[in-house]
């Protein structure tokens, strides 16, 4: 039986993982929270808190379900006390990519992150249709074995599939590639562009378009536009739409916008995430 120590087990993400791992009979899961408030939340969820020292000593696998800004500190306390051959699972690429994990050659580091339920899916149950984060609706995940024996990749993916169930595809990537996906692609680019789209809708409303009409019109067109751009349907934009895109690109998009994917920019971003500061 694999013994898993889940740190941050009473948090927003940790509590969801705790429920899923507790239901898995092949794991013995130990639930860790540092403060009394977190331990009280654990008890309210029906879990018995474990002392950090005891959990680390017993653990075959440690899961760090804690905020990025604390991972360096917590990992610094945990990693030196782990038994040889143990695995540490991180849930975000920021800390490992920015060098916040302690160096120790005889343990494994495995990093995973959910893709969340896709825009286009086959969910039919109402609760799954309204699940935007995963846990009810099916989702894909990304996984990286940062260091450790190849056999540990299989173990890490197995645990990741349990943590983020139900899972469709587990995509194997590197930690560096995961950092390209987030923050660069999913946050720096995608959220920024979506914020521009939302601001544009608000501008249309400000100029007299009824809010409900603007939202319905925009979301319906986004459905078609995403389907075309990502190859879900065999269709093309109209000639008029292509001309509008050309004009919009010239007026809205900076010519050098792809610099956000340069390694030095991504490193600035992940260090800002782990240090709680604004990127330079």
C-alpha positions in Angstrom: 0.0 0.0 0.0 1.3 3.5 -0.9 1.3 6.0 1.9 0.5 9.5 0.8 1.0 12.7 2.9 -1.3 15.4 1.6 -0.1 18.9 2.7 -2.8 21.6 2.6 -5.5 19.0 2.8 -8.1 21.4 4.1 -7.6 24.0 1.4 -9.7 24.7 -1.7 -7.8 22.2 -3.9 -6.5 20.0 -1.1 -10.0 19.2 0.3 -11.1 18.0 -3.1 -8.0 15.9 -3.5 -8.5 14.6 0.1 -12.0 13.3 -0.6 -10.8 11.5 -3.8 -7.7 9.9 -2.2 -9.6 8.9 0.9 -11.9 6.8 -1.2 -9.0 4.9 -2.8 -8.3 1.7 -0.9 -4.8 1.2 -2.4 -3.6 4.4 -0.7 -3.1 5.2 3.0 -3.6 9.0 3.0 -2.3 11.2 5.8 -3.9 14.7 6.0 -1.6 17.5 7.1 -2.4 21.1 8.0 0.0 23.4 9.9 -2.3 25.6 11.8 -5.2 24.9 14.2 -7.7 26.6 11.8 -6.7 24.2 9.0 -6.8 21.2 11.4 -10.3 22.3 12.5 -11.5 22.4 8.9 -10.0 18.9 8.3 -12.0 17.5 11.3 -15.1 19.2 9.9 -14.5 17.4 6.7 -14.3 14.1 8.5 -10.5 13.7 8.3 -8.0 13.2 11.2 -5.0 15.5 11.0 -1.6 14.0 11.1 1.5 15.6 12.6 3.8 16.9 9.9 6.9 15.0 11.2 5.0 11.7 11.4 3.5 12.1 8.0 6.9 12.9 6.4 8.6 10.0 8.0 5.9 7.6 6.8 5.3 9.0 3.4 6.1 7.2 0.1 4.6 10.2 -1.7 4.1 13.8 -0.5 1.6 16.0 -2.3 2.0 19.8 -2.0 -1.5 21.2 -2.3 -0.4 24.6 -0.9 -0.1 28.1 -2.4 2.9 28.7 -4.6 4.3 31.4 -2.3 4.7 28.8 0.5 6.1 25.9 -1.5 9.7 26.8 -1.2 9.5 27.1 2.6 7.4 24.0 3.1 9.5 21.9 0.7 12.6 23.1 2.5 11.2 21.6 5.7 9.9 18.4 4.2 12.4 17.2 1.6 15.4 16.7 3.8 13.4 14.4 6.1 11.9 12.2 3.4 13.0 8.6 3.1 15.2 7.7 0.0 13.1 6.8 -3.0 10.1 9.0 -1.9 8.2 11.1 -4.4 7.1 14.8 -4.1 4.1 15.8 -6.2 3.6 19.4 -7.1 0.4 20.8 -8.6 1.9 23.8 -10.5 5.1 24.3 -12.5 5.9 27.7 -11.0 7.9 26.5 -8.0 9.9 23.7 -9.7 10.6 25.8 -12.7 11.9 28.8 -10.6 14.2 26.6 -8.5 12.2 26.6 -5.3 12.4 22.8 -4.7 15.4 21.6 -2.7 18.1 19.6 -4.4 18.1 15.9 -3.4 19.1 13.3 -5.9 17.6 10.2 -4.2 13.9 11.4 -4.4 11.6 12.0 -7.3 9.8 15.2 -8.2 6.6 14.8 -10.2 4.6 17.8 -11.4 1.0 17.7 -12.6 -1.8 20.2 -13.4 -5.4 19.9 -14.6 -6.4 21.1 -18.0 -10.0 21.6 -16.7 -13.1 20.4 -18.6 -12.9 21.4 -22.3 -15.2 24.0 -23.9 -16.4 21.3 -26.3 -17.4 18.1 -24.4 -19.9 15.2 -24.3 -21.2 15.8 -20.8 -25.0 15.3 -20.5 -25.7 15.6 -16.7 -26.6 19.1 -15.6 -24.0 19.0 -12.7 -21.3 18.0 -15.1 -22.3 20.7 -17.7 -21.9 23.3 -14.9 -18.6 21.9 -13.7 -15.9 24.3 -15.0 -13.0 23.1 -12.8 -13.2 19.3 -13.0 -14.1 16.7 -10.4 -17.5 16.0 -11.8 -17.0 16.6 -15.6 -14.2 14.8 -17.4 -11.0 16.6 -18.0 -7.4 16.1 -19.3 -4.3 16.7 -17.3 -0.6 17.3 -17.9 2.2 15.5 -16.1 6.0 15.8 -15.9 8.6 13.7 -14.2 11.1 16.4 -13.2 13.6 13.9 -11.7 13.5 10.3 -10.6 13.4 6.8 -12.1 11.1 6.2 -15.1 8.9 3.8 -13.0 7.9 6.8 -10.9 6.3 8.4 -13.9 3.7 5.7 -13.9 3.1 6.0 -10.2 2.8 9.8 -10.4 0.3 9.6 -13.3 -1.7 7.0 -11.4 -2.0 9.3 -8.4 -2.7 12.3 -10.6 -5.6 10.5 -12.3 -7.1 9.8 -8.9 -6.6 13.4 -7.7 -8.2 15.0 -10.8 -10.7 12.2 -11.6 -12.5 11.7 -13.9 -9.5 12.0 -16.3 -9.5 11.4 -20.0 -5.9 11.9 -21.3 -2.7 12.5 -19.3 -0.4 14.4 -21.5 3.3 13.9 -20.7 5.3 17.1 -21.0 8.4 18.6 -19.3 8.3 21.1 -16.5 9.6 23.8 -18.9 6.7 23.0 -21.3 4.2 23.1 -18.5 5.4 26.6 -17.6 4.8 27.6 -21.2 1.3 26.3 -20.9 0.8 28.1 -17.5 1.4 31.0 -16.9 2.4 32.0 -20.5 -0.4 30.5 -22.6 -3.3 30.0 -20.3 -2.9 33.1 -18.2 -0.6 35.8 -19.7 -2.1 35.4 -23.2 -5.6 33.7 -22.8 -6.9 35.6 -19.8 -5.6 38.9 -21.2 -7.3 38.3 -24.5 -10.5 37.2 -22.8 -10.4 40.3 -20.6 -10.1 42.4 -23.8 -13.2 40.6 -25.2 -15.2 41.2 -22.0 -14.1 44.9 -22.0 -15.2 45.1 -25.6 -18.6 43.7 -24.7 -18.9 46.3 -21.9 -18.0 49.0 -24.4 -20.8 47.8 -26.7 -23.2 48.1 -23.8 -21.9 51.5 -22.9 -22.6 52.6 -26.5 -26.3 51.5 -26.2 -26.5 47.8 -26.9 -28.7 46.0 -24.3 -26.5 43.9 -22.0 -28.4 40.6 -22.6 -28.3 41.1 -26.3 -24.6 41.9 -26.3 -23.7 38.9 -24.1 -25.9 36.4 -26.1 -24.6 37.7 -29.4 -21.0 37.5 -28.3 -21.1 34.1 -26.6 -22.9 32.5 -29.5 -20.3 33.9 -32.0 -17.5 32.8 -29.7 -18.8 29.2 -29.9 -18.5 29.3 -33.7 -15.2 31.1 -33.7 -13.6 28.7 -31.3 -14.9 25.7 -33.2 -13.5 27.1 -36.5 -10.1 28.1 -35.1 -9.5 24.9 -33.2 -10.7 22.6 -36.0 -13.9 21.2 -34.4 -15.8 22.0 -37.5 -14.8 22.2 -41.2 -15.6 25.8 -41.9 -14.0 29.1 -42.8 -14.6 32.6 -41.7 -16.2 34.9 -44.3 -14.1 37.2 -46.4 -15.6 40.1 -44.5 -14.6 38.5 -41.2 -11.1 37.9 -42.4 -10.8 41.6 -43.3 -12.1 42.5 -39.9 -9.4 40.2 -38.3 -6.7 41.9 -40.3 -7.8 45.4 -39.2 -8.2 44.2 -35.6 -4.8 42.7 -35.5 -3.2 45.9 -36.7 -5.1 48.0 -34.2 -5.1 45.8 -31.1 -2.2 43.3 -31.2 1.4 44.4 -30.6 3.7 43.0 -33.3 6.1 41.5 -30.7 3.5 40.0 -28.5 5.0 36.5 -28.7 7.9 37.6 -26.5 5.8 36.5 -23.6 6.9 32.9 -24.5 10.6 33.7 -24.3 12.3 31.7 -21.5 13.5 34.8 -19.6 10.0 36.3 -19.5 8.5 33.0 -18.3 11.1 32.8 -15.6 10.2 36.4 -14.4 6.5 35.3 -14.3 7.0 32.1 -12.3 9.3 33.8 -9.8 6.7 36.5 -9.3 4.1 33.8 -8.7 6.3 32.0 -6.1 7.4 35.2 -4.4 4.1 37.0 -4.5 5.4 40.0 -6.4 4.6 41.7 -9.7 6.8 40.5 -12.6 9.4 42.8 -13.8 
